[in-house]
């Protein structure tokens, strides 16, 4: 299967299987049903066969470091990237998402921004890749049970809720955000999103990431000396406007981390 055929298959699965998968996901995990007995199925196509573990963030991005962690904003608990996975069938995991990730890894490693820039095709596929990461993180929030930080103590009536419910409270909002994230994956044309992606070089020595579901994602990958910032919904008139807003967000996040 060619890369273009892979992307087509990914979009078709999102369109044709998306409604079924979303409805099953909401029924299984929202409104306190996170402990109900269920058949584990692929969170992309719904298949119940050949289920594998798909990393929410590709292992090459965090350099396959088993010690690297991130903190969930809802309960301030740390979690290892290496252990943050979702159930997906071998076809969706290996044939589709892994093919996209390998393409992106090769693309960002081969392009030296000092001498050339990404093609429009590369640009569109980087956007597509970042949108799949947002989709996977939303799935993770939906399928992960809220656990209070040890300093907050045990709160019985919150114990069965998901991270997504604790973040947004509104079931309708959670469902809308998840469906919109899936719709982005199914959309072929990314030209209207071009100014929403900012790409540059970075001097950081270690991988860095932060993300706000459905709003933006920031990735610094020192192995390839690249930094990416993408707005999932906002559209800008030009690159400078997008860069200015991105820098304001980055500065606020870094300043908050210093406090």
N, C-alpha and C positions, 0 to 999 in steps of 0.2 A: 504494500500500500504506500503510495507516494505521500509526501507531507501535505499537499493540498487535499488529497483524499482523506487524510486523517482529520484535518480541520473540518471538512464537510461532514464527516461521520460524527464528530463531536457536536457540531451544530444541530444535526438531525436528531441525535439522541436527546439533546436538551429540549428540542421542540416537541418531539413525538412522545417521549417518556416523562417529560418534566412534570406535567400535571399530576400524573399518577404517583410519581416519586414524592412530590411535595405534599400531596394529601396524606400519603402514608406516613411521611415524616412528622407532619403536624399531629396526626392521630396518635402516633407512638410516643412522642416526646413532649408535647405541650400539655398545659393544664394539669400538671402533677402526675402524668402517666409515664414518667421516665423509668419506673421500675416494673412496668407491666411486661408480661411475657410476650416476646415477639420473635419473629424469624429474622435473623440478621440478613440484610440484603444490601446490594450496591446502592450507594446514595446518589449515584448519577443516572443509572439506567434501570434500577429496580431488580436486577437479576439476583436470584438466590443461590446461584452456582459459582464455584471457583472464587470465593470471596478472599481477597487479600487485604493487606494494610497499605493504604495510600498516605504518605506523609503530607500533612497540611502545608508545610513549607519544605520544598525539596532539600534533600540532605546535602547536596553540593552547595547550596546557598549558605548554610551555616557550617560548611566544611566538615560535615559529618561528625561534629564534635559532641560527644555524649554528655558533656558537662554544661553545654549552653542552655540557658533557660530564658523564659519570658514571664512576665507577671500579668495575670488576668486583672483587668481594671476593676471588675465588679467586687472581687473579694480579696484582692492583693495577694493571691497565692501564686507561687512560682511553679512553673511546669517546664519539663525538658522538651525541647524541640524533637529530639530523637524518639520520644515516646508519644508524640502528638500525631495520631493517625486516625484515619476514617476507613470504614469498611467499603471497599469497592471491588468489583469483579476484576479478574485478570485482564479482560479486554479493555475496560475503561482505564485501569491503572497502567498497564504496560503498553498496550497498543496505542492508546490515545494520549493520556496525560503525560506519560513518560516520553513519548515521541515529541510532544510540544516542548517539554522541559529540556530535552537534549538539543533541540533546535535553538532554543533561547541561550543555553549555556555556550554552544558553539558560536552563536552570533555575537554575544557580548564579549567573548574571549578573543575573537578574531578582529574585532573593530577597534582600532586605536584612534580615539577621538582627536588626537593631535594631528592626524594626517587625513582622516576621512570621517564620514558620518554614516548613520544608518540609512538604508534605502527605505522608501515608503512602505515596502512589504515587511521589512524588518520591524519598522516602527509599529505597524498594525499588529504584528504578532507579539511584540513586547506588551502592548496594551492588552491583547487577548490573554496572555499569560498572567499578568497582574490581576485581571478580572477573575480568572479561575482561582487564584489564591484567595481573593476576597470571598468567593463562593464557598470555598472549603472552610474558611474560618467561620463563616456564618453557620455552616453545617455543624462545625465543632461546638459552637455556642448553643445550638439547639439540642445537641445530643449529650452534652456534658452537664451533670448534676451540679447545682450550686452547693458549694461547701464553704461555710463561714471560716474566716481566718481565726486561728486559735485565740487571738486576743479578743475577738468579738463574741466568742462563746457559741454554744449550740442553740439554734433557733428552730424548734420543731416544725412550725408551720411553713418554714421556708425550705426544709430539707429535701422535698421532692420536686422543687422547681428547677428549671434549667438555667444556665448562665444567661441565655437570651431573654428569658422572662424576667430575671432580676435586673437586666440592663434596660429593657424597654417597657416592661410592665404590661403593655398593650399587646394582646394576642394578634390583633389585626395589624399592628405595626410590624411585628415580627414576621408574620406571613407575607406582608407586602414587600419587606426588604429582601427576604429570601427569594421570592418570585422574581423581583426586579434583578437580583444578582444572577439568577439563572437565565433571565432574558438577555442579559448582556453577553453571556456565553453563546447564545443562539444567534446573535446578530453578526452578519458577515461584514458589513460596511463599517469601518472604524474612522473614516475620514473626518467626520464631525468631532471626533474625540482627539484629533491630532494635537491641538494646543493644550490639552489637559495633561499631557505627559511631558515631564521635564527630565532630561538625562544629562549627566555630567560626570566629572571625575572626582575622586575622593582621596583624601590623604589619611583617612582613619586606618588603623592597623588591625582592627577586629570588626567582624560582621556587626551591623547595627540595623535594627528594624523597629518600626512602630506603625500602627494601623488603626483606623477607625472605620468599622464596618459600613460599607455603602457610601463612605465619604472620601477617604484618601488612604494611600499606602506610601510608606517611605522605606526604601531598601538601600543599604550601602554594602557593597560586596568588594572588600579590599583585595581579594584574590585576583579580581579582574580590574581593579581600580575604577569601579563604576558606581554611580549613585543614581537611583530612580525615585521619582516622586510622581504619583498619578492621582488625579481627582476623578473619582468614579462617576460623578454626576455633573459637576460644574463645567461649564463651557466658557472659554475665554476668547476675547477678540484677537489677542496676540500672545506670543511666548513671554514677553516681558511682564504682562499682567499676571500670568500664571506663576512665573518665577517669584514675583514679589510676594504673592499670597503664600506660596509654598515656603519661602524663607521665613515669613512671619510665624508660620506653624512650627517649623523646625526649631526656630529660636525659642518659642514658648515651651516646647517639649523639653529642650535641653536645659533651659533655665529652671524649669520645674524639677528636673532630675538633680540639679545642684543643691536644691533647698534641703 
